[in-house]
Amino acid sequence: MILEILIFCFTRAVVHYLYSCQTLLKQQRKIMAAPEPQYSKEEFARLGDEIYARDIYPQLQPNSQGKIVAIDITTGAWEIDNDEISACNRLEERYPNAQVWIVKVGSGYVRRFGVSHSQKTKTA
């Protein structure tokens, strides 16, 4: 009788452990799964800029200057915020497989690397 109880408890523990592992793996795959690019870098940029210029820019308010626009280039959906993370997170909540292109309103770039023009003139 005791042996049967031990086997039953052990079996339940193993089943519970395997179920927990399976659940964790599913969650990890969901977190780690990045969408595969569907376009070349050039096509991706062209589509993102085209959607921004045609559909989004005309709708922006004057106080949008300097904000970040995250665009799903497959659906044309977009979100705007003061930072990239917030805009992208909201867009990806709505469209989990979004192909995201980021634009900074009123600027030719989102981030800049290297010395700025004003820093070059100060050091010269």
CYANA upper distance limits for C-alpha pairs under 8 A (distance plus 0.5 A):
  1 MET  CA      5 ILE  CA      6.87
  2 ILE  CA      6 LEU  CA      6.68
  3 LEU  CA      7 ILE  CA      6.62
  4 GLU  CA      8 PHE  CA      6.54
  5 ILE  CA      9 CYS  CA      6.59
  6 LEU  CA     10 PHE  CA      6.46
  7 ILE  CA     11 THR  CA      6.46
  8 PHE  CA     12 ARG  CA      6.70
  9 CYS  CA     13 ALA  CA      6.62
 10 PHE  CA     14 VAL  CA      6.68
 11 THR  CA     15 VAL  CA      6.64
 12 ARG  CA     16 HIS  CA      6.53
 13 ALA  CA     17 TYR  CA      6.53
 14 VAL  CA     18 LEU  CA      6.59
 15 VAL  CA     19 TYR  CA      6.59
 16 HIS  CA     20 SER  CA      6.60
 17 TYR  CA     21 CYS  CA      6.67
 18 LEU  CA     22 GLN  CA      6.62
 19 TYR  CA     23 THR  CA      6.65
 20 SER  CA     24 LEU  CA      6.64
 21 CYS  CA     25 LEU  CA      6.63
 22 GLN  CA     26 LYS  CA      6.77
 23 THR  CA     27 GLN  CA      6.80
 24 LEU  CA     28 GLN  CA      6.54
 25 LEU  CA     29 ARG  CA      6.56
 26 LYS  CA     30 LYS  CA      6.72
 27 GLN  CA     31 ILE  CA      6.76
 28 GLN  CA     32 MET  CA      6.48
 29 ARG  CA     33 ALA  CA      6.13
 35 PRO  CA     97 ASN  CA      6.28
 35 PRO  CA     98 ALA  CA      7.91
 35 PRO  CA     99 GLN  CA      7.72
 37 PRO  CA     99 GLN  CA      7.76
 39 TYR  CA     43 GLU  CA      6.32
 39 TYR  CA     44 PHE  CA      6.05
 40 SER  CA     44 PHE  CA      6.43
 41 LYS  CA     45 ALA  CA      6.68
 42 GLU  CA     46 ARG  CA      6.62
 43 GLU  CA     47 LEU  CA      6.52
 44 PHE  CA     48 GLY  CA      6.66
 44 PHE  CA     73 ILE  CA      7.98
 44 PHE  CA    101 TRP  CA      8.14
 45 ALA  CA     49 ASP  CA      6.56
 45 ALA  CA    101 TRP  CA      7.76
 46 ARG  CA     50 GLU  CA      6.47
 47 LEU  CA     51 ILE  CA      6.61
 47 LEU  CA     73 ILE  CA      6.78
 48 GLY  CA     52 TYR  CA      6.69
 48 GLY  CA     71 ILE  CA      7.28
 48 GLY  CA     72 ASP  CA      8.34
 48 GLY  CA     73 ILE  CA      6.14
 48 GLY  CA    101 TRP  CA      6.06
 48 GLY  CA    102 ILE  CA      8.32
 49 ASP  CA     53 ALA  CA      6.59
 50 GLU  CA     54 ARG  CA      6.46
 51 ILE  CA     55 ASP  CA      5.97
 51 ILE  CA     56 ILE  CA      7.28
 51 ILE  CA     71 ILE  CA      8.49
 51 ILE  CA     73 ILE  CA      7.83
 51 ILE  CA     76 GLY  CA      7.07
 52 TYR  CA     56 ILE  CA      5.30
 52 TYR  CA     57 TYR  CA      6.24
 52 TYR  CA     71 ILE  CA      8.20
 52 TYR  CA    103 VAL  CA      8.42
 53 ALA  CA     57 TYR  CA      5.87
 53 ALA  CA     58 PRO  CA      7.97
 54 ARG  CA     58 PRO  CA      7.80
 55 ASP  CA     59 GLN  CA      7.87
 56 ILE  CA     60 LEU  CA      7.13
 60 LEU  CA     64 SER  CA      6.79
 64 SER  CA    105 VAL  CA      7.12
 65 GLN  CA    104 LYS  CA      8.50
 65 GLN  CA    105 VAL  CA      5.71
 65 GLN  CA    106 GLY  CA      6.15
 66 GLY  CA     82 ASN  CA      8.10
 66 GLY  CA    104 LYS  CA      6.36
 66 GLY  CA    105 VAL  CA      5.59
 66 GLY  CA    106 GLY  CA      6.67
 66 GLY  CA    107 SER  CA      7.75
 67 LYS  CA     80 ILE  CA      7.23
 67 LYS  CA     81 ASP  CA      6.23
 67 LYS  CA     82 ASN  CA      5.29
 67 LYS  CA     83 ASP  CA      7.50
 67 LYS  CA    104 LYS  CA      6.22
 67 LYS  CA    105 VAL  CA      6.04
 68 ILE  CA     80 ILE  CA      6.04
 68 ILE  CA     81 ASP  CA      5.90
 68 ILE  CA     82 ASN  CA      6.24
 68 ILE  CA     83 ASP  CA      6.35
 68 ILE  CA     84 GLU  CA      6.44
 68 ILE  CA     87 ALA  CA      7.51
 68 ILE  CA    102 ILE  CA      7.34
 68 ILE  CA    103 VAL  CA      6.31
 68 ILE  CA    104 LYS  CA      5.08
 68 ILE  CA    105 VAL  CA      6.77
 68 ILE  CA    110 VAL  CA      8.24
 69 VAL  CA     78 TRP  CA      7.20
 69 VAL  CA     79 GLU  CA      6.19
 69 VAL  CA     80 ILE  CA      4.93
 69 VAL  CA     81 ASP  CA      7.20
 69 VAL  CA     84 GLU  CA      8.18
 69 VAL  CA     87 ALA  CA      7.21
 69 VAL  CA    102 ILE  CA      6.17
 69 VAL  CA    103 VAL  CA      5.67
 69 VAL  CA    104 LYS  CA      6.69
 69 VAL  CA    105 VAL  CA      7.59
 70 ALA  CA     78 TRP  CA      5.94
 70 ALA  CA     79 GLU  CA      5.82
 70 ALA  CA     80 ILE  CA      6.85
 70 ALA  CA     84 GLU  CA      7.73
 70 ALA  CA     87 ALA  CA      6.21
 70 ALA  CA     88 CYS  CA      6.18
 70 ALA  CA     91 LEU  CA      7.57
 70 ALA  CA    100 VAL  CA      6.66
 70 ALA  CA    101 TRP  CA      6.28
 70 ALA  CA    102 ILE  CA      5.11
 70 ALA  CA    103 VAL  CA      7.11
 71 ILE  CA     76 GLY  CA      6.86
 71 ILE  CA     77 ALA  CA      6.40
 71 ILE  CA     78 TRP  CA      4.86
 71 ILE  CA     79 GLU  CA      7.25
 71 ILE  CA     91 LEU  CA      8.23
 71 ILE  CA     99 GLN  CA      8.25
 71 ILE  CA    100 VAL  CA      5.82
 71 ILE  CA    101 TRP  CA      5.58
 71 ILE  CA    102 ILE  CA      6.72
 72 ASP  CA     76 GLY  CA      5.86
 72 ASP  CA     77 ALA  CA      5.87
 72 ASP  CA     78 TRP  CA      6.65
 72 ASP  CA     91 LEU  CA      8.05
 72 ASP  CA     98 ALA  CA      5.70
 72 ASP  CA     99 GLN  CA      5.56
 72 ASP  CA    100 VAL  CA      5.19
 72 ASP  CA    101 TRP  CA      6.93
 73 ILE  CA     77 ALA  CA      8.06
 73 ILE  CA     98 ALA  CA      8.01
 73 ILE  CA     99 GLN  CA      6.22
 73 ILE  CA    100 VAL  CA      6.88
 73 ILE  CA    101 TRP  CA      7.24
 74 THR  CA     98 ALA  CA      7.61
 74 THR  CA     99 GLN  CA      6.96
 77 ALA  CA     91 LEU  CA      8.08
 78 TRP  CA     91 LEU  CA      6.91
 79 GLU  CA     87 ALA  CA      5.81
 79 GLU  CA     88 CYS  CA      7.76
 79 GLU  CA     90 ARG  CA      7.35
 79 GLU  CA     91 LEU  CA      6.39
 80 ILE  CA     87 ALA  CA      5.95
 81 ASP  CA     86 SER  CA      6.91
 81 ASP  CA     87 ALA  CA      5.68
 82 ASN  CA     86 SER  CA      8.22
 82 ASN  CA     87 ALA  CA      8.27
 83 ASP  CA     87 ALA  CA      7.01
 84 GLU  CA     88 CYS  CA      6.44
 84 GLU  CA    102 ILE  CA      8.00
 85 ILE  CA     89 ASN  CA      6.41
 86 SER  CA     90 ARG  CA      6.73
 87 ALA  CA     91 LEU  CA      6.78
 88 CYS  CA     92 GLU  CA      6.49
 88 CYS  CA    100 VAL  CA      7.87
 89 ASN  CA     93 GLU  CA      6.57
 90 ARG  CA     94 ARG  CA      7.09
 91 LEU  CA     95 TYR  CA      6.53
 91 LEU  CA     96 PRO  CA      8.37
 91 LEU  CA     98 ALA  CA      7.95
 92 GLU  CA     96 PRO  CA      5.12
 92 GLU  CA     97 ASN  CA      7.49
 92 GLU  CA     98 ALA  CA      6.53
102 ILE  CA    110 VAL  CA      7.84
103 VAL  CA    107 SER  CA      8.42
103 VAL  CA    109 TYR  CA      7.56
103 VAL  CA    110 VAL  CA      6.63
104 LYS  CA    108 GLY  CA      7.80
104 LYS  CA    109 TYR  CA      6.91
104 LYS  CA    110 VAL  CA      5.65
115 VAL  CA    119 GLN  CA      6.62
115 VAL  CA    120 LYS  CA      7.12
116 SER  CA    120 LYS  CA      6.93
117 HIS  CA    121 THR  CA      7.05
118 SER  CA    122 LYS  CA      6.93
119 GLN  CA    123 THR  CA      6.90
120 LYS  CA    124 ALA  CA      6.74
